[in-house]
Amino acid sequence: MTSPMQDQSPVRSPREGWASRILVREMWATLGIVAMWVAVLFVGVYGGQATFHSVDSSVTTIPSSVFVALFAAIGTGSIAKRVFGPKPE
């Protein structure tokens, strides 16, 4: 008993090859998240401090990376929820 060989079409789909690796949503989401946290790293190393003066002449100093990290965490959560979350069926 023999089984017939299936014909393989020489025409490739447009999403094969290098384009299929570049057009992946998860890759771009990961790149965006990494870029946000690299920005937090650079602000933490090279950034200044936020200084607040109150009425009673007390001074509060907070590193500016705290504020950048807060917004990076919000951005990471929103990107992760949209791209890596459950897919609508």
Residue frames relative to the residue before (quaternion, step in Angstrom):
aa qw qx qy qz dx dy dz
M 1.0000 0.0000 0.0000 0.0000 0.00 0.00 0.00
T 0.1192 -0.7973 0.5899 0.0461 3.53 -0.88 0.93
S 0.2894 -0.7321 0.5846 0.1962 3.53 -1.17 0.54
P 0.4842 -0.6814 0.4556 0.3060 3.58 -0.91 0.82
M 0.4507 -0.6617 0.5293 0.2809 3.56 -1.12 0.72
Q 0.3607 -0.7249 0.5406 0.2283 3.55 -0.93 0.84
D 0.4477 -0.6810 0.5152 0.2653 3.52 -1.03 0.85
Q 0.1895 -0.7531 0.6172 0.1262 3.55 -0.92 0.88
S 0.4032 -0.7361 0.4974 0.2193 3.50 -0.71 1.11
P 0.4338 -0.7032 0.4911 0.2760 3.61 -0.92 0.82
V 0.5871 0.5626 -0.3739 0.4461 3.59 1.25 -0.25
R 0.2398 -0.7756 0.5704 0.1250 3.55 -0.78 1.05
S 0.5169 -0.6061 0.4891 0.3553 3.51 -1.17 0.50
P 0.6033 -0.6070 0.3729 0.3584 3.61 -1.08 0.62
R 0.6930 0.4779 -0.2919 0.4540 3.65 1.14 -0.31
E 0.5005 0.6299 -0.4485 0.3893 3.60 1.16 0.35
G 0.7399 0.4170 -0.2944 0.4381 3.54 -1.23 0.43
W 0.8233 -0.2489 0.1758 0.4790 3.55 -1.20 -0.57
A 0.6052 0.5703 -0.3655 0.4182 3.59 1.07 -0.59
S 0.6358 0.5298 -0.3406 0.4461 3.58 1.02 -0.66
R 0.6588 0.4903 -0.3149 0.4758 3.59 1.12 -0.51
I 0.6807 0.4868 -0.2937 0.4620 3.59 1.07 -0.66
L 0.7352 0.4464 -0.2312 0.4547 3.58 1.01 -0.76
V 0.4251 0.6951 -0.4706 0.3387 3.58 1.12 0.57
R 0.4617 -0.7068 0.4645 0.2676 3.60 -0.71 1.06
E 0.6478 0.5462 -0.3261 0.4191 3.58 0.96 -0.84
M 0.6258 0.5365 -0.3427 0.4507 3.58 1.07 -0.71
W 0.6873 0.4737 -0.2884 0.4691 3.60 0.89 -0.90
A 0.6207 0.5254 -0.3447 0.4689 3.58 1.06 -0.65
T 0.6518 0.5045 -0.3099 0.4739 3.56 0.96 -0.84
L 0.6446 0.5172 -0.3176 0.4649 3.57 0.98 -0.80
G 0.6485 0.5168 -0.3104 0.4649 3.59 1.01 -0.77
I 0.6573 0.4989 -0.3060 0.4747 3.58 0.97 -0.84
V 0.6499 0.5052 -0.3171 0.4710 3.58 0.95 -0.84
A 0.6455 0.5220 -0.3259 0.4523 3.60 0.96 -0.81
M 0.6328 0.5285 -0.3389 0.4532 3.60 1.00 -0.75
W 0.7290 0.4311 -0.2589 0.4645 3.57 0.85 -0.91
V 0.5720 0.5353 -0.3877 0.4857 3.59 1.19 -0.35
A 0.6169 0.5255 -0.3411 0.4764 3.59 1.08 -0.69
V 0.6255 0.5194 -0.3347 0.4763 3.59 1.02 -0.74
L 0.6354 0.5321 -0.3250 0.4556 3.57 0.99 -0.80
F 0.7002 0.4646 -0.2812 0.4635 3.59 0.82 -0.94
V 0.6362 0.4989 -0.3384 0.4815 3.58 1.03 -0.68
G 0.6414 0.5291 -0.3247 0.4509 3.57 1.03 -0.71
V 0.7045 0.4451 -0.2636 0.4858 3.57 1.02 -0.77
Y 0.8258 0.2584 -0.0973 0.4918 3.57 0.76 -1.04
G 0.5729 0.6372 -0.3714 0.3575 3.60 1.20 -0.34
G 0.5298 -0.6379 0.4692 0.3037 3.49 -1.30 0.29
Q 0.5244 -0.5981 0.4927 0.3528 3.50 -1.24 -0.57
A 0.3706 -0.6785 0.5825 0.2508 3.51 -1.22 0.58
T 0.1062 -0.8047 0.5839 0.0165 3.57 -0.67 1.12
F 0.1005 -0.7944 0.5988 0.0140 3.54 -0.83 1.06
H 0.1648 -0.7742 0.6071 0.0700 3.56 -0.90 0.98
S 0.2196 -0.7847 0.5656 0.1272 3.57 -0.82 0.93
V 0.7154 -0.4570 0.3209 0.4200 3.55 -1.33 0.16
D 0.7194 0.4267 -0.2576 0.4837 3.59 0.99 -0.75
S 0.5472 -0.6812 0.3352 0.3523 3.57 1.25 0.61
S 0.4273 0.6392 -0.5205 0.3714 3.57 1.03 0.75
V 0.2645 -0.7703 0.5683 0.1168 3.55 -1.12 0.72
T 0.1046 -0.7688 0.6293 0.0453 3.56 -0.97 0.95
T 0.0930 -0.7972 0.5963 0.0149 3.55 -0.83 1.04
I 0.0070 -0.7858 0.6170 -0.0420 3.56 -0.78 1.09
P 0.4807 -0.6518 0.4887 0.3244 3.62 -0.91 0.81
S 0.5126 -0.6748 0.4358 0.3033 3.58 -0.92 0.88
S 0.5538 0.6137 -0.3992 0.3967 3.59 1.18 -0.37
V 0.5465 0.6018 -0.4069 0.4168 3.61 1.16 -0.40
F 0.6823 0.4761 -0.2865 0.4750 3.59 0.92 -0.88
V 0.6534 0.5002 -0.3141 0.4735 3.58 0.98 -0.82
A 0.6443 0.5170 -0.3187 0.4648 3.59 1.02 -0.77
L 0.6041 0.5534 -0.3576 0.4483 3.59 1.06 -0.68
F 0.7139 0.4298 -0.2626 0.4866 3.58 0.84 -0.94
A 0.6065 0.5332 -0.3611 0.4663 3.62 1.11 -0.53
A 0.6357 0.5165 -0.3300 0.4693 3.59 1.05 -0.71
I 0.6415 0.5041 -0.3217 0.4805 3.59 1.00 -0.78
G 0.6667 0.5009 -0.2933 0.4676 3.59 0.97 -0.86
T 0.6361 0.5248 -0.3253 0.4629 3.57 1.01 -0.80
G 0.6647 0.5099 -0.3047 0.4532 3.57 0.93 -0.87
S 0.6894 0.4783 -0.2966 0.4560 3.57 0.91 -0.83
I 0.6462 0.4982 -0.3235 0.4792 3.59 1.00 -0.76
A 0.6717 0.5026 -0.3048 0.4510 3.58 0.88 -0.92
K 0.6545 0.5109 -0.3229 0.4543 3.58 0.97 -0.78
R 0.6987 0.4775 -0.2767 0.4552 3.58 0.94 -0.88
V 0.7787 0.3654 -0.1980 0.4700 3.60 0.82 -0.94
F 0.7894 0.3256 -0.1616 0.4946 3.59 0.85 -0.95
G 0.4998 0.6707 -0.4144 0.3587 3.58 1.28 -0.06
P 0.7227 -0.4114 0.2997 0.4676 3.56 -1.27 -0.10
K 0.4040 -0.7165 0.5262 0.2158 3.52 -1.01 0.89
P 0.4481 -0.6693 0.5087 0.3040 3.61 -0.97 0.79
E 0.3010 -0.7825 0.5213 0.1592 3.55 -0.91 0.84
